[in-house]
Each structure stands twice: as structure tokens, then as C-alpha cells.
């Protein structure tokens, strides 16, 4: 059984409220942190090896150490709760059921970074969650953990919640800051990075909800102990939101030592695939990371078991591997059509492109139209090569990573499922009534051993 | 600016509370929260006089409001029904049958995507990922999510809407 740090008390009734959270030891990490110096906290976060849980996986301690500290200029912590990546719903769980973990993590992080006013930017559609967060903030304030002169330390901290307006691009940190400033969510050119010029041109750290929540157990048990959990550079625990064709969709906390096979088939996690269907493919880290067929998902190209951690999932690069990303784990069974699935993702990225960069604005729409044609049995063989060509011209050619996020699903789908794309073109009538399934599948998919 | 457009006193107090979250001179940061309030109070959509009113409140140019309001999908630029059915159809929801749910609603209400029923009761808006992938298929109605939908559950929700028994806020 995986060690639980963030969700250890999630089963306790009323844990959403301060009193219950406090009884379970809540805010003791904050009390401990407020007796440390900001540099000591930073060293603990660095020692923990925590990597940003929003998808990029950049070391959090290193990111914090980049924060500029000019005299007399306020600094800010902004929590990225814009969670809009298809397949990803873990931050919602944390905020909805364990809001005080986030608030406590923000208090510690704000103290470390010297932020007296911190913000939670939450996607607008999660419209009931700001009430939960604001209630938790008020409770923490009433107990002396927020506001002026917190616990007599002289440190002041206010936390505010800001709702977005419905735009996936606002999950990109600079677009988020633009949006928080009351503008369209157009990503900024970097440099300057937010650590130097962020919110209102002030030094700013933008971190994912799960990353900031993880600061609580890091201070609680110490960075070195946190780093002992997990494996290699995949330290600590990771929340995985599992969905698609599985028996037990939901949010799971893993310690990154389990195999992908265990995660999909064991009762502790996804509980296998409904109706005894066979696994066809999976997108393990949110819709933007490459889809992988079952044979490459369960084992690496060298025949080693694939593990649920950053390094193992990425083993082999994009040719045979994928990414941990945000941990949005989407499982597809043998009845799913990869072309249709890729088309819906292309439609998503086209819809969510901010339109600032031509390759993304034009390319995402073009890919969607071609995929729709192929899915509807009106495609030509050269359309598949054209799709490949378009995604290559988007990747790496835009201001922000949305271009890459739009290109990678298409590239991986063609790379691994080209036969299925060709079948759609060759059998236009058939593809409207049937799915390709696992026909002519390159390798036999192993039966689960768990 | 139309003189008839004005927030209720309690909403105006809320606007001032929101503005106070930001440093002096950065009141434009309040734009999204204030637009949410305006949409809720002024009939579920943002027409030009409402946006001009918001611009005046925040002491910014009307164009700054228009460009933001039209960028974000949650702001309606034309009138909508009392109940806006936002059905997610991306990736995981598609895998779990969102298209069947959408087709059922289209047929039952005899409307296409983006349209409103003649009685002004329902507007259908397919949505691109609402972060409920583990509880798919789903739809958002006002402030709340309705998850693990089936055709029967959708019918029940629509009936309850007609009876005014579905909470939006």
C-alpha cells in the first residue's frame, strides 16, 4: 500500500473544517515553519526533491530560489488552481475536501517567499469551490493563522481567491498572471520570468495546488524524510486522477514505486477494466502527454515493467514512452477509437488556443478539421502525412507550451496507431459503424498479472 | 451608460470588497469577478450597457471589458435560457458516453448546440473539459456539477428544472 501524505485524513468526516483538521494535527507544520527562517524552509523544500505537480515537473525549491528580492518591492505567491487539462481533476479533490491543507501550505510558502498577499487563481467553472476555500480562509484567520502578526511572529499574510472565466490557457503561468490582472489570458514572452517580473511586474512564484499542499508534509516530516519516499528523482507522493475505462475512477495518492500494471488492475487503485475488456492505450499524464499503446505502457521497450514515476513513464522518450505530466490518467479499452479520441482533443486545443501565435491558432483548427474528416470516413491517405507535418510545425514554435500540448497527442496517435488512421481512410463506410479495436495490433497485449 | 443599470447595494458592496483585494490602482484585476457578478445579476449575459457599467465602476475603458468578456467562455455574449446545460464532451467524457447525452438533449429539447428552447427555459452549450473526468459524463448547471449522468438522470434533471427545483446558485 502506498504511503499517504496529502490524503491521509481525507476519509475523516468534517476534515474540511478547521476544528477537525486541527484535531488531526493540522497547522502544526505551519507552527513549526514559523519558528524557522525562510532560508531554512527553502532548504527543506530543496532537500525534499519536490517537483512541480502541475505537469512540468520542475524542482520547486529551485523555482523558489529564483525569486528576486528587490528592496521595498512586494512579492507574491500565486497558486495555480486553473486545472483544465482533460483527465486532470486532482486539485479539485484537494480543494473540495482538504482546503486547509492548501491554506496551510500557502501560509508556509508565503512566509518562506515573503509574500504578504497571496492569491489562489481557480478555474471559473469550479464555481462552488471558492466558497469552500473562502470559508477555510476565514476559519484560519479567526484562529490566528492568517491576517496580521500571525502567531505573534510579526508576519502578515492575506489569501484571496480569484475565479477565472473559463480558459484552459490560464493554466500557463504567465497567462494566469495576465488574467489575474484583469486581462485576456494571453501568455507573456519569457524572459522576464515571473520570479523577476510577475504579478503587476512584482517578483512572483506561481505553483500548482498539489505542489503547495505538499509543502505541509515536507515541513512536517522534513525534506530528507520526504525524499526517501518514492524512487530516484520521483520523490514523495503524487496524486493521480484516474478516469476513462476503469472500474474505479477517482483520485489516488501513490508513492511512485508501483507499476502501471498494478495501478490499472489492482483493487487498491483503478480495479481493472470494466466488463473484462482488454486495455488498448492510455494517456497517463493529462491529455497533452503522448498516448501510448498497452504494450508500451505496461513495459518499457527493454521489457522492464513501467513504473508510475517521472523517469519510468518517460523512458524511451516520446518514441516509446510518455510523461507523468499532471497525473491525469486516461485509460482506453479495446472498444475505443483512437482517431475519435484524438479528434476530441484536437477540438479542445483548437477551442482553447488563445490565438496569439499563428502556428497554434491556425494549426490547431487545421488538425481538428482533418481529424474530423478522417473520423467521418472522408479522409485521404495524404491527410495522415499532412497531420504529421502540421503538428511538427506547431511544436516548439509558439510563445507558450499550448502549441506543444496540441501537437503531442496528434503525433503520438499517428506514431503508434497509424494502422487505425489508415483503416479509417481505407474503410470509410465501416469506420462509421465499427471501431478498429485491437485488429492488426502490432504486439499481443499481455494479460494482467495483478 | 444607461442609468437603469446598477448593481443592488449588496452586490456593489461585494464589488468594493473585491477591489480591495488588489493594490491601489490595480482595480482592473477585479474585472473577472465583477463580470461574474454582473452576469449573474443582469439576466445571465453581458450586453454592451452592462459592460460599459462595469468599465465605469472599475475606472477602465469599455474596450478593456469587451476584450476580456469575449475571450472567456463563461461569459455569455447573447441572451441564454434560464438553465444553461453545459455538457462536457472532451476526451474522458467522450469515452464515457457524453455524445449520447448530448444527442439525447438535442433531440428531447429540439435545439442545436448554442440554441435556446422557444420557452426560454434551456440553452445547450457543449463544453470542453470541466474537470470532472472521473465522474463522466457530466454537465454543469449554474454553480453546480451533475455527474455520472445517464439518459434517465438527464430526464429527471430536466423535469426538475421545469418544476424550478434545480439549484443554480
Interface residues (C-beta under 8 A of the other chain):
Chain A: X74 X83 X84 X85 X86 X87 X88 X89 X92 X117 X119 X123 X124 X125 X126 X127 X128 X160 X162 X163 X164 X165 X166 X167 X168 X179 X180 X181 X182 X183 X184 X185 X200 X241 X242 X243 X244 X245 X249 X250 X251 X283 X287 X328 X330 X332 X336 X340 X341 X344 X345 X347 X348 X351 X352 X354
Chain B: X21 X23 X26 X28 X29 X30 X31 X32 X33 X35 X36 X58 X60 X64 X67 X68 X71 X72 X73 X74 X75 X89 X90 X91 X92 X94 X95 X96 X127 X128 X129 X130 X131 X132 X133 X134 X135 X136 X140 X142 X143 X144 X145
